[in-house]
Amino acid sequence: MSSAINMGSLAGLRVLDLSRILGGPYCGQILGDHGADVLKVEPPQGDDTRTWGPPFRDGVASYYFGLNRNKRVQHLDLATEPDRERLLALIAQSDVLLENFKIGTMERWGLGYEALSQRFPRLIWCRVSGFGGDGPLGALPGYDAAIQAMSGIMSVNGEAGGEPLRVGLPVVDMVTGLNAVIGILLALNERQRSGQGQFVEASLYDSGVSLLHPHAANWFMDGRVPRRTGNAHPNIYPYDTFRTATEPLFLAVGNDRQFVTLCGVLGRPELAKDERYASAGGRSTNRVALKEALEAALAGFEAETLVPRLMAANVPAAPVLPVDAALNHPHTAHRGMVVEMDEHYRGLGAPVKLGRTPATYRHAPLTPGEDFDPLPGESV
């Protein structure tokens, strides 16, 4: 285990993490990385993601390991009265309660926000849910892929003329976890003024809809239903993958200056002077012809040598890397985005960097048989 000293910006904050699967545990891990003491309460059989493998280590799936470091673990059966009493004792010692049970479950146990806020007025009670607690779909369960389908994300993801595709990452779950962190931090800041906690909700549905930029902005303005454009951006061009003599590369040209530079590096300065491509709007409108012209020029270059040249010239360009190459990239290591805490654990690092109080990695996710270690004042 890491011997890192907890000097994080949230040191002293106590978080009771009752959540399972992804969005809630990701929120709890972020809070833990930045110094909060996070106690994860799991049912006797454990979080479902402990079985979401292979791969496994010590009987625990990699999926669980990716979301639950910097947490202590206590197993409670909240369907029983004695364990609910134990939970109440833990709540009394906590600043934040994080949960993602099916809506109505906590209320049925007598642990809903209305009941707890009366007893613990400083408690910040954060719920991660599928659709929120009210409205036409309120209280229904939600999973990432289903929300991607329903929120419009799948409709704009995929090749032009092809079938809608799920984004290959649980992006809705992870953004919901980030939104939960934001909500908790906002509530903590307000509590400094009022002395009162409050209810915080982050739903997968709201998070999925919130990700629709620029497609929503385009639809609000002109009423045309957004369509799939493959790797190409709907508004700007060249912002797409392009073939070269070797591997494909991605160009993300956002302004006229970058386009002029790109054309110069490729030995085709006349393209930047062509009236069809001289403006951002023209390049977007004439993207089919422009892609043909650029790929004709790129056929004379190897991606491995061209990408560094373009980057050095301040033209945003990138190789299309597989996951292993991305995680082994020297810049990934330099930015601390791969964490090695012992001979068994590697995980993704914290993406937010703080100058005086950086994230710390104090212990890896716990495996079965590792003890719950009560803190001073914890009576459970």
C-alpha positions in Angstrom: 0.0 0.0 0.0 1.1 3.6 -0.5 2.5 5.5 2.4 1.3 8.9 1.0 0.4 11.4 3.7 -3.1 12.8 3.4 -2.7 16.5 2.8 -5.5 16.7 0.3 -7.8 19.7 0.0 -10.7 17.6 1.4 -8.7 16.2 4.4 -11.0 16.0 7.4 -14.2 15.5 5.3 -16.0 12.3 6.1 -18.0 10.7 3.3 -20.3 7.7 3.7 -20.4 6.0 0.3 -23.4 3.7 0.0 -23.3 3.7 -3.8 -22.6 0.8 -6.2 -21.6 0.2 -9.8 -20.0 3.3 -11.4 -21.3 6.9 -11.1 -21.5 7.0 -7.3 -18.3 5.0 -6.7 -16.4 7.2 -9.2 -17.6 10.3 -7.3 -16.4 8.7 -4.0 -13.0 7.9 -5.4 -12.5 11.4 -6.6 -13.4 12.8 -3.1 -11.0 10.2 -1.6 -8.2 11.1 -3.9 -8.4 14.7 -2.7 -8.2 13.7 0.9 -11.7 12.9 2.1 -12.1 9.9 4.4 -14.5 7.7 2.4 -16.1 4.8 4.1 -17.8 2.6 1.5 -20.8 0.6 2.8 -21.5 -2.5 0.8 -24.1 -5.3 1.2 -22.8 -8.6 2.6 -22.2 -10.0 -0.9 -20.3 -6.8 -2.0 -20.7 -4.3 -4.8 -21.9 -6.0 -8.0 -18.8 -4.8 -9.8 -16.6 -7.1 -7.7 -17.8 -9.8 -10.1 -17.7 -7.8 -13.4 -14.7 -9.7 -14.9 -12.5 -11.2 -16.0 -9.8 -10.1 -15.2 -9.8 -10.8 -11.5 -7.3 -10.4 -8.7 -7.9 -12.2 -5.3 -11.4 -12.9 -6.6 -12.2 -9.2 -7.3 -12.8 -7.8 -10.8 -10.7 -5.1 -12.4 -13.9 -3.0 -12.8 -14.2 -2.7 -9.0 -10.5 -1.9 -8.7 -10.8 1.0 -11.1 -13.4 2.9 -8.9 -12.7 2.2 -5.3 -9.3 3.2 -4.1 -8.8 5.4 -1.1 -11.9 3.9 0.6 -12.4 1.9 3.7 -15.1 -0.7 3.5 -17.8 -1.9 5.9 -20.4 -4.6 5.0 -23.9 -3.9 6.3 -27.2 -5.5 5.4 -29.5 -2.5 5.4 -32.6 -4.7 5.1 -32.0 -5.5 8.8 -32.8 -3.2 11.7 -29.5 -3.7 13.6 -27.4 -2.7 10.5 -29.6 0.3 9.9 -28.9 1.4 13.4 -25.2 0.9 12.7 -25.5 3.0 9.6 -27.2 5.8 11.6 -24.2 5.9 13.9 -21.9 6.3 10.9 -24.1 9.0 9.5 -23.8 10.9 12.7 -20.1 11.1 12.1 -20.3 12.0 8.4 -20.4 15.2 6.4 -21.7 13.6 3.2 -23.9 10.6 2.4 -23.6 9.3 -1.2 -26.1 6.8 -2.4 -27.6 5.4 -5.6 -30.2 2.9 -4.4 -33.4 2.6 -6.4 -35.5 5.6 -5.5 -37.8 4.9 -2.6 -35.5 2.3 -1.0 -33.9 4.6 1.5 -37.3 6.0 2.4 -38.6 2.5 2.9 -35.8 1.9 5.4 -36.5 5.2 7.2 -33.3 6.7 5.8 -34.6 9.2 3.2 -33.5 12.8 3.0 -36.5 14.2 4.8 -36.0 12.0 7.8 -32.2 12.3 8.0 -32.1 16.1 7.4 -34.2 16.6 10.5 -31.9 14.5 12.6 -28.6 15.6 10.9 -29.1 19.2 9.7 -25.5 19.6 8.4 -25.6 16.4 6.4 -25.1 16.8 2.6 -27.2 13.9 1.1 -26.2 13.2 -2.5 -28.3 10.9 -4.7 -27.1 9.5 -8.0 -30.0 8.2 -10.0 -31.1 7.2 -13.5 -33.8 9.7 -14.2 -34.2 11.8 -11.0 -36.9 11.4 -8.4 -39.8 13.0 -10.3 -41.2 13.7 -13.7 -42.6 11.3 -16.4 -39.7 8.9 -15.9 -38.9 9.7 -12.3 -37.7 6.9 -10.1 -37.1 4.5 -13.0 -33.7 2.8 -13.0 -31.1 3.8 -15.6 -27.9 2.4 -17.0 -25.3 4.2 -19.0 -26.0 2.6 -22.4 -29.7 3.0 -22.1 -29.3 6.7 -21.3 -26.9 7.1 -24.2 -29.7 5.7 -26.4 -32.4 7.8 -24.9 -30.6 11.1 -24.4 -29.6 11.5 -28.1 -25.9 10.6 -27.7 -26.1 7.4 -29.7 -28.0 9.1 -32.5 -25.0 11.3 -33.3 -22.3 8.6 -32.7 -21.3 6.4 -35.6 -20.4 6.5 -39.2 -22.5 8.7 -41.6 -25.2 6.5 -43.0 -24.5 3.8 -40.4 -26.3 2.6 -37.3 -26.3 4.5 -34.1 -23.5 3.4 -31.8 -22.8 3.5 -28.1 -19.8 5.5 -27.1 -17.1 2.9 -26.2 -16.8 4.3 -22.7 -19.4 4.6 -19.9 -19.3 8.4 -20.5 -22.7 9.1 -19.0 -21.9 7.3 -15.8 -18.6 9.0 -15.4 -19.9 12.5 -16.1 -22.7 11.8 -13.6 -20.0 11.0 -11.0 -18.2 14.3 -11.9 -21.5 16.2 -11.6 -22.1 14.6 -8.2 -18.7 15.8 -7.1 -19.5 19.3 -8.3 -22.8 19.3 -6.5 -21.2 18.1 -3.2 -18.5 20.8 -3.4 -21.1 23.5 -4.1 -23.2 22.3 -1.1 -20.1 22.2 1.1 -19.2 25.8 0.1 -22.8 26.9 0.9 -22.8 25.1 4.2 -19.9 27.3 5.3 -22.3 30.3 5.1 -25.5 28.8 6.3 -24.4 25.9 8.5 -27.0 23.7 6.8 -26.6 20.7 4.6 -28.9 20.1 1.6 -30.1 17.5 -0.9 -27.9 17.1 -4.0 -29.0 15.0 -7.1 -27.0 14.0 -10.2 -29.0 11.9 -12.7 -27.7 10.0 -15.6 -30.5 11.4 -17.8 -29.6 15.0 -17.0 -26.0 14.3 -17.5 -26.5 12.6 -20.8 -28.7 15.5 -22.2 -26.1 18.0 -20.9 -23.5 16.4 -23.2 -25.2 17.2 -26.4 -23.2 20.3 -27.3 -22.8 21.4 -30.1 -25.7 19.3 -31.5 -28.3 20.8 -29.2 -27.0 24.4 -30.0 -27.2 23.6 -33.7 -30.7 22.3 -33.4 -31.9 25.2 -31.3 -30.7 27.6 -33.9 -31.7 26.0 -37.2 -34.1 23.2 -36.4 -32.2 20.6 -38.4 -32.0 17.2 -36.6 -28.3 16.4 -36.1 -26.9 13.4 -38.0 -24.0 11.1 -37.6 -20.7 12.3 -39.1 -18.3 9.6 -38.1 -15.1 11.1 -36.7 -15.8 14.4 -38.3 -17.0 17.5 -36.3 -20.4 18.7 -37.3 -19.4 22.4 -37.3 -15.7 22.7 -38.1 -13.3 21.1 -40.7 -10.7 19.6 -41.0 -11.6 18.0 -37.7 -11.5 14.3 -38.7 -9.3 11.2 -39.2 -7.3 11.2 -42.3 -5.3 8.4 -44.1 -1.6 8.8 -44.6 1.1 6.5 -46.2 1.2 4.5 -43.0 -1.2 5.0 -40.0 -4.3 7.3 -39.8 -4.0 10.5 -37.9 -6.4 13.0 -36.5 -6.4 16.7 -37.5 -8.3 19.2 -35.3 -7.9 22.5 -37.2 -10.0 25.1 -35.5 -9.0 28.4 -37.2 -7.7 29.9 -40.4 -4.2 30.3 -39.1 -3.9 26.7 -38.3 -5.3 25.7 -41.7 -2.7 27.9 -43.5 0.1 26.3 -41.5 -1.2 22.8 -42.2 -1.3 23.5 -45.9 2.2 24.8 -45.8 3.6 21.8 -44.0 1.9 19.5 -46.5 3.4 21.5 -49.4 -0.1 22.6 -50.6 -0.3 26.3 -49.7 -2.7 26.9 -52.6 -5.4 25.0 -50.7 -5.5 27.8 -48.1 -6.1 30.3 -50.8 -8.9 28.4 -52.5 -12.1 30.4 -51.9 -13.9 27.2 -51.0 -11.5 26.6 -48.0 -10.4 30.1 -47.1 -12.9 30.5 -44.2 -14.1 28.1 -41.5 -17.6 28.1 -42.9 -16.4 27.3 -46.4 -14.2 24.4 -45.2 -17.2 22.9 -43.3 -19.5 23.3 -46.2 -17.0 21.8 -48.7 -15.6 19.1 -46.4 -16.0 16.2 -48.9 -13.8 17.9 -51.5 -11.4 19.1 -48.8 -10.9 15.7 -47.3 -10.1 14.3 -50.8 -7.5 17.0 -51.3 -5.9 16.6 -47.9 -5.7 12.8 -48.2 -4.1 13.1 -51.6 -1.4 15.3 -50.0 -1.1 13.2 -46.8 -0.4 10.1 -49.0 3.1 11.3 -49.3 3.7 11.4 -45.5 4.2 8.9 -42.8 2.0 9.6 -39.8 4.8 8.8 -37.3 7.0 11.6 -38.5 4.3 14.0 -39.7 2.4 14.3 -36.4 5.4 15.7 -34.5 6.0 18.2 -37.2 2.4 19.4 -37.2 2.4 19.6 -33.4 5.6 21.6 -33.4 4.0 24.0 -35.9 1.0 24.4 -33.5 -1.4 22.5 -35.7 -3.4 20.1 -33.4 -2.7 16.6 -34.7 -2.6 13.2 -33.1 -1.9 9.6 -33.8 -4.8 7.2 -33.3 -3.5 5.1 -30.4 -4.8 1.9 -28.9 -5.4 1.9 -25.1 -2.1 0.2 -24.2 -0.1 2.7 -26.2 -1.9 5.7 -24.7 -1.3 4.3 -21.1 2.4 3.7 -21.9 2.9 7.1 -23.5 5.7 9.2 -21.8 3.3 12.1 -21.4 0.8 9.9 -19.6 3.6 9.0 -17.1 4.7 12.6 -16.8 1.2 13.8 -16.0 0.8 11.2 -13.3 -2.1 9.6 -15.1 -1.1 6.0 -14.3 -0.8 5.3 -10.5 1.2 2.3 -9.2 0.6 1.9 -5.4 2.0 -1.5 -4.9 3.2 -4.5 -6.9 -0.5 -5.5 -7.6 -2.3 -2.2 -8.2 -2.2 0.1 -11.1 -5.0 2.6 -11.9 -5.8 5.9 -13.6 -4.6 9.1 -11.8 -6.6 12.1 -10.8 -7.2 14.4 -13.8 -7.4 17.6 -11.6 -4.1 19.0 -10.5 -3.9 21.2 -7.4 -0.6 23.1 -6.7 -0.5 23.0 -2.9 -2.8 20.1 -2.1 -2.5 17.5 -4.8 -4.4 14.3 -4.9 -2.8 11.5 -2.9 -3.1 7.7 -3.3 -3.1 6.2 0.1 -4.4 2.7 -0.3 -5.6 0.5 -3.1 -9.2 -0.9 -3.2 -9.8 -3.5 -0.4 -10.1 -7.2 -1.2 -12.2 -9.7 0.8 -10.7 -10.3 4.2 -9.1 -6.9 4.6 -10.3 -5.3 7.8 -12.5 -2.3 8.3 -10.4 0.1 10.2 -12.5 2.5 12.4 -11.3 6.0 12.8 -11.2 7.7 16.2 -14.8 8.4 17.2 -16.3 5.7 15.1 -18.3 3.4 17.3 -19.3 0.9 14.6 
